[in-house]
């Protein structure tokens, strides 16, 4: 088996449990490694650290799956990891109640399967293969899913840009089981039906379940704006929580149509309104007419190189959110960019609030749900963070810092 030897000074993170081997950490590759092949990773002295799949040319050439020399990476391993993931979720009540039949089953590194995402939507599974090595073993993955979960269908939702980057052709649509046209599931008793042609992620943002619960609890008697709403899941939660008026804004007509259908199916359409518009313009023109504003934009920092531009955009969105919410109201700012940490998002919120002549007081911090686990050594895995803040008018004597004068 080909051996990947690390440079001195780059061992500690991998030894501590970080599942990625970055290209700059590699001293040399001993042997002829082909794309997707299983390789060993060792420290400069040859001490074994783990095994994973090889992606030459990638910024992350190896993602580790096992930490011993003997465990076979085969269907049995995928089945064992899947069963372990399901048991971990069941321990917290996920997957055990008809109230919630949509959730993440396998969260890549968090479940010991880097390069693989599996979501459950009722009796259908959505999968994403995010590395060439995992794609090469798709038949093993599908066999394990069939053996353990017996789904009605399995749908491949691998992003085309990821497949291109990893140099493989992504399968699209149903790859196993019955022909289907939509994903139907429930979350905390709310029913969803998502057409397959809606392309975001695996079909739904299951990672925001905890924040939707908080929005529901905070919405009674309030006028709510769900910016970048997709199918309006925050809006649905707000409406069920007793909001008097909910406006869901997105630029995707199919997403808004789906959201309106979900609102009708749940008997919440009387207070919900779906508008196709630029969320930024909607917030700018709102002039403090909302009691609660949720700003959950698409990923703005897909890489570390785009972090500064993303922080600028988060500050701008925070400013617009402050324009939209009444003084004393609530602004919820979200980031799904791993490159933007909680501190960065909080500073962007503060900057945006000052520009809007407001103060933002952070009341709560919410992260991805427990079906999106993160290894302790893998800080990059904590990609989703949200701030719930109260927005207050600044005193008239506030002033700009000297470097802005």
URBELLIN-V868354 format. One record per residue. N is the residue number from 0. RES is the residue in one letter. PHI is phi in radians with two decimals (* if undefined). PSI is psi in degrees with one decimal (* if undefined). NEAR is the number of other C-alpha atoms within 8 Angstrom. Layout:
n	res	phi	psi	near
N	RES	PHI	PSI	NEAR
N	RES	PHI	PSI	NEAR
//
This chain:
n	res	phi	psi	near
0	X	*	139.4	6
1	X	-1.11	141.9	11
2	X	-1.99	131.9	11
3	X	-1.83	116.8	13
4	X	-1.77	130.8	14
5	X	-1.52	156.9	14
6	X	-1.37	154.3	11
7	X	-1.03	143.7	7
8	X	1.52	-2.5	5
9	X	-2.11	14.2	9
10	X	-1.57	-38.9	10
11	X	-0.88	-49.4	7
12	X	-1.05	-43.3	9
13	X	-1.17	-43.2	12
14	X	-1.04	-37.6	8
15	X	-1.34	-10.3	7
16	X	2.15	-0.8	10
17	X	-1.14	128.1	10
18	X	-1.47	-5.1	11
19	X	-1.82	140.8	9
20	X	-1.96	111.2	12
21	X	-1.36	153.6	10
22	X	-1.05	-37.7	9
23	X	-1.23	-12.1	4
24	X	-1.52	-10.9	9
25	X	-1.56	125.8	12
26	X	-1.41	-51.6	8
27	X	-2.83	159.9	7
28	X	-1.91	119.0	11
29	X	-1.70	103.9	8
30	X	2.03	177.4	7
31	X	-1.78	103.1	6
32	X	-1.70	128.8	9
33	X	-1.68	158.9	7
34	X	-1.03	128.8	9
35	X	1.51	-5.2	11
36	X	-1.25	155.5	9
37	X	-1.39	132.2	11
38	X	-2.30	156.5	13
39	X	-1.64	147.1	13
40	X	-2.08	129.9	13
41	X	-2.30	161.1	14
42	X	-1.43	178.3	13
43	X	-1.01	-24.6	9
44	X	-1.61	-0.7	5
45	X	1.64	4.3	7
46	X	-1.22	131.1	7
47	X	-1.20	137.3	10
48	X	-2.09	-28.5	12
49	X	2.83	177.5	13
50	X	-2.29	146.3	14
51	X	-2.83	-168.3	13
52	X	-1.71	145.0	14
53	X	-1.70	131.0	15
54	X	-2.22	83.9	14
55	X	-1.08	141.2	7
56	X	1.54	-12.3	5
57	X	-1.45	154.7	8
58	X	-1.18	-20.2	6
59	X	-2.16	84.1	10
60	X	-1.18	-24.5	13
61	X	-2.39	134.3	11
62	X	-2.11	121.6	13
63	X	-1.41	135.1	13
64	X	-1.88	-35.2	11
65	X	-2.32	154.2	9
66	X	-2.00	17.0	8
67	X	-2.28	170.6	9
68	X	-1.51	-13.2	7
69	X	-1.95	-28.1	4
70	X	-1.07	124.7	7
71	X	-1.34	136.5	5
72	X	-1.60	91.1	7
73	X	-2.53	-168.3	7
74	X	-1.02	-37.7	10
75	X	-1.07	-40.5	8
76	X	-1.14	-44.4	10
77	X	-1.09	-39.5	13
78	X	-1.14	-43.1	13
79	X	-1.12	-42.6	8
80	X	-1.15	-37.1	11
81	X	-1.14	-45.0	14
82	X	-1.10	-38.6	9
83	X	-1.14	-40.6	8
84	X	-1.12	-43.0	11
85	X	-1.14	-40.0	10
86	X	-1.14	-39.2	8
87	X	-1.11	-38.0	8
88	X	-1.27	-40.8	13
89	X	-1.06	-31.5	10
90	X	-1.10	-22.0	7
91	X	-1.91	17.1	6
92	X	1.43	8.1	8
93	X	-1.60	124.8	11
94	X	1.61	4.2	11
95	X	-1.96	-1.6	6
96	X	-2.30	141.6	8
97	X	-1.19	-11.3	8
98	X	-1.18	-31.0	9
99	X	-2.33	105.0	13
100	X	-2.02	12.7	13
101	X	-2.17	122.6	12
102	X	-2.97	170.5	12
103	X	-1.47	130.0	13
104	X	-1.66	-43.2	13
105	X	-2.26	122.0	15
106	X	-1.97	61.3	14
107	X	0.80	-120.9	11
108	X	-0.98	-33.7	12
109	X	-1.13	-20.8	13
110	X	-2.05	20.1	12
111	X	1.27	21.0	9
112	X	-2.33	68.5	13
113	X	-0.98	137.0	12
114	X	1.59	5.0	12
115	X	-2.34	129.6	14
116	X	-2.13	134.7	13
117	X	-2.35	125.2	12
118	X	-2.02	145.9	13
119	X	-1.81	131.5	13
120	X	-2.23	89.7	13
121	X	1.18	-122.0	11
122	X	-1.74	18.4	8
123	X	-2.10	143.4	12
124	X	-1.95	138.5	13
125	X	-1.92	132.9	14
126	X	-2.15	151.6	14
127	X	-2.32	127.8	13
128	X	-1.79	116.2	12
129	X	-1.88	-2.6	13
130	X	-2.38	157.3	12
131	X	-1.08	-42.1	14
132	X	-1.07	-40.3	13
133	X	-1.24	-37.8	13
134	X	-1.09	-39.1	10
135	X	-1.06	-24.8	8
136	X	-1.87	24.6	8
137	X	-1.01	-37.5	9
138	X	-1.13	-37.4	7
139	X	-1.11	-44.6	10
140	X	-1.08	-47.2	11
141	X	-1.13	-39.1	9
142	X	-1.08	-43.3	9
143	X	-1.12	-42.3	13
144	X	-1.09	-40.6	12
145	X	-1.15	-44.5	9
146	X	-1.13	-39.8	8
147	X	-1.54	-38.3	9
148	X	-1.97	-17.5	6
149	X	0.87	55.4	7
150	X	-1.28	157.7	11
151	X	-1.22	-33.2	8
152	X	-2.74	155.7	14
153	X	-2.15	128.3	13
154	X	-1.98	131.7	13
155	X	-1.57	119.6	13
156	X	-2.09	33.6	14
157	X	-1.07	127.1	14
158	X	-1.07	134.8	9
159	X	-1.12	-35.0	8
160	X	-1.17	-34.8	6
161	X	-1.19	-43.8	10
162	X	-1.06	-41.3	15
163	X	-1.12	-43.2	9
164	X	-1.10	-36.8	6
165	X	-1.59	0.2	11
166	X	1.23	43.1	7
167	X	-2.46	165.6	8
168	X	-1.67	123.5	7
169	X	-1.41	133.5	9
170	X	-1.33	144.0	8
171	X	-2.17	138.7	9
172	X	1.55	-159.8	8
173	X	-1.23	125.6	12
174	X	-1.95	-9.5	10
175	X	-2.80	137.5	8
176	X	1.67	-158.3	9
177	X	-1.26	156.1	7
178	X	-1.33	129.4	6
179	X	-2.35	161.2	7
180	X	-2.10	-7.2	6
181	X	-2.71	164.8	8
182	X	-1.89	124.5	14
183	X	-2.11	129.5	10
184	X	-2.82	173.9	12
185	X	-2.19	151.3	14
186	X	-2.35	115.1	12
187	X	0.91	36.3	6
188	X	1.54	-7.8	8
189	X	-1.54	130.9	8
190	X	-1.59	137.3	11
191	X	-2.24	144.3	10
192	X	-2.37	113.3	10
193	X	-2.00	115.2	11
194	X	-1.05	145.4	9
195	X	-1.10	-26.5	10
196	X	-1.24	-14.5	4
197	X	-1.26	122.5	9
198	X	-1.65	-2.8	8
199	X	-1.17	127.3	6
200	X	0.81	-134.3	8
201	X	-1.53	5.9	12
202	X	2.19	-22.3	12
203	X	-2.76	155.2	7
204	X	-1.67	78.8	8
205	X	-1.15	-22.2	9
206	X	-1.17	-16.3	11
207	X	-1.69	16.7	10
208	X	-1.00	-44.1	11
209	X	-1.11	-40.2	11
210	X	-1.23	-34.7	10
211	X	-1.07	-38.3	12
212	X	-1.08	-41.2	9
213	X	-1.18	-41.0	8
214	X	-1.05	-43.2	12
215	X	-1.03	-42.8	15
216	X	-1.22	-22.5	9
217	X	-1.75	-0.8	8
218	X	-1.70	-7.2	15
219	X	-1.01	126.7	11
220	X	1.31	8.4	7
221	X	-1.88	154.9	12
222	X	-1.65	124.0	13
223	X	-2.09	137.7	16
224	X	-1.96	124.1	13
225	X	-1.86	94.3	15
226	X	-1.50	143.0	13
227	X	0.99	53.0	13
228	X	-1.32	-20.0	13
229	X	0.95	-117.7	11
230	X	-1.61	12.4	10
231	X	1.37	34.5	11
232	X	-1.17	-36.8	10
233	X	-1.17	-39.1	12
234	X	-1.10	-41.0	15
235	X	-1.07	-43.4	11
236	X	-1.09	-43.0	12
237	X	-1.11	-42.9	18
238	X	-1.09	-43.4	16
239	X	-1.17	-27.1	9
240	X	-1.36	-2.1	12
241	X	1.80	17.0	11
242	X	-1.08	144.7	15
243	X	-1.45	-25.6	10
244	X	-2.73	132.0	11
245	X	-2.25	126.3	15
246	X	-2.00	121.4	12
247	X	-1.87	125.4	16
248	X	-2.13	130.8	18
249	X	-2.74	163.2	16
250	X	-1.66	-5.9	9
251	X	-1.66	112.3	8
252	X	-1.09	-44.1	8
253	X	-1.06	-38.4	7
254	X	-1.13	-42.6	11
255	X	-1.17	-38.9	17
256	X	-1.10	-41.4	9
257	X	-1.11	-42.0	12
258	X	-1.07	-41.2	13
259	X	-1.12	-37.4	13
260	X	-1.15	-40.9	8
261	X	-1.13	-38.8	11
262	X	-1.07	-44.3	12
263	X	-1.13	-42.1	9
264	X	-1.10	-28.9	8
265	X	-1.73	5.5	9
266	X	1.18	30.5	7
267	X	-2.02	6.8	12
268	X	-1.20	-19.9	10
269	X	-1.09	-31.6	5
270	X	-1.90	0.5	10
271	X	-1.86	138.8	15
272	X	-2.30	133.2	10
273	X	-1.99	122.5	10
274	X	-2.18	129.1	9
275	X	-1.51	111.2	10
276	X	-2.89	168.0	9
277	X	-1.34	119.1	9
278	X	-1.03	-34.3	11
279	X	-1.12	-44.1	8
280	X	-1.16	-39.2	8
281	X	-1.04	-44.7	10
282	X	-1.18	-40.5	12
283	X	-1.06	-38.4	11
284	X	-1.54	-3.0	7
285	X	-1.29	-29.2	11
286	X	0.90	50.4	9
287	X	1.16	34.0	11
288	X	-1.67	1.4	9
289	X	-2.01	147.5	14
290	X	-1.54	-26.8	12
291	X	-2.52	127.9	14
292	X	-2.18	127.6	15
293	X	-1.89	122.1	13
294	X	-2.04	104.4	13
295	X	-2.22	77.0	10
296	X	-1.31	165.4	9
297	X	-1.06	169.2	7
298	X	-1.07	123.5	8
299	X	-1.72	-16.3	11
300	X	-2.24	82.8	14
301	X	-1.21	-13.3	9
302	X	-2.59	166.2	7
303	X	-1.08	-31.5	7
304	X	-1.13	-22.1	6
305	X	-1.76	11.0	10
306	X	-1.08	-47.5	11
307	X	-1.13	-42.2	7
308	X	-1.11	-38.2	8
309	X	-1.12	-43.2	11
310	X	-1.07	-38.2	12
311	X	-1.06	-43.6	9
312	X	-1.18	-39.2	9
313	X	-1.12	-36.8	12
314	X	-1.13	-41.2	14
315	X	-1.14	-42.8	9
316	X	-1.14	-36.1	11
317	X	-1.12	-42.1	14
318	X	-1.05	-45.5	15
319	X	-1.15	-38.6	13
320	X	-1.07	-37.9	13
321	X	-1.18	-31.6	15
322	X	-1.15	-33.6	13
323	X	-1.43	-26.1	15
324	X	-1.69	145.8	18
325	X	-1.18	147.3	12
326	X	-0.97	129.2	8
327	X	1.63	-7.4	8
328	X	-1.47	-175.2	12
329	X	-1.97	133.5	12
330	X	-2.07	127.7	15
331	X	-1.97	116.8	12
332	X	-1.89	130.7	12
333	X	-2.14	148.6	12
334	X	-2.42	128.6	15
335	X	-1.87	18.7	10
336	X	-1.66	117.0	12
337	X	-1.09	-28.9	12
338	X	-1.26	-15.8	11
339	X	-1.82	111.0	13
340	X	-1.48	178.0	10
341	X	-1.08	-39.2	7
342	X	-1.11	-43.3	6
343	X	-1.10	-42.6	9
344	X	-1.15	-39.4	12
345	X	-1.13	-41.5	9
346	X	-1.13	-38.9	9
347	X	-1.11	-39.8	13
348	X	-1.08	-44.9	14
349	X	-1.08	-43.7	11
350	X	-1.09	-46.1	11
351	X	-1.10	-38.7	16
352	X	-1.12	-43.8	15
353	X	-1.07	-42.1	10
354	X	-1.11	-27.3	8
355	X	-1.59	7.6	10
356	X	1.05	41.2	8
357	X	-2.28	165.2	12
358	X	-2.00	137.1	11
359	X	-1.92	121.6	11
360	X	-1.87	111.7	8
361	X	-1.29	123.8	9
362	X	-1.76	-37.2	8
363	X	-2.55	155.4	7
364	X	-2.20	128.7	9
365	X	-2.19	140.3	10
366	X	-2.12	-176.8	11
367	X	-1.05	152.7	13
368	X	-1.17	169.3	11
369	X	-1.26	-8.3	6
370	X	-1.52	8.6	12
371	X	-2.15	64.6	11
372	X	-1.21	159.6	10
373	X	-2.33	122.5	10
374	X	-1.04	143.4	11
375	X	-1.02	-31.6	6
376	X	-1.53	2.9	8
377	X	-2.08	75.9	11
378	X	-1.02	-31.3	8
379	X	-1.09	-19.6	7
380	X	-1.27	-19.4	11
381	X	-1.53	77.1	11
382	X	-1.56	-28.4	13
383	X	-1.78	126.8	12
384	X	-2.54	144.8	14
385	X	-2.40	144.8	12
386	X	-2.04	128.5	13
387	X	-1.80	115.4	13
388	X	-2.24	145.2	12
389	X	-1.58	134.8	12
390	X	-1.87	123.6	17
391	X	-2.15	148.8	11
392	X	-1.19	138.8	9
393	X	-1.39	155.6	8
394	X	-1.18	154.2	5
395	X	-1.19	-15.4	4
396	X	-1.68	10.7	4
397	X	-1.12	152.5	6
398	X	-2.42	159.1	4
399	X	-1.41	150.0	6
400	X	-1.05	157.9	6
401	X	-0.99	-37.8	5
402	X	-1.29	-2.0	4
403	X	-1.87	0.4	5
404	X	-1.39	*	5
//
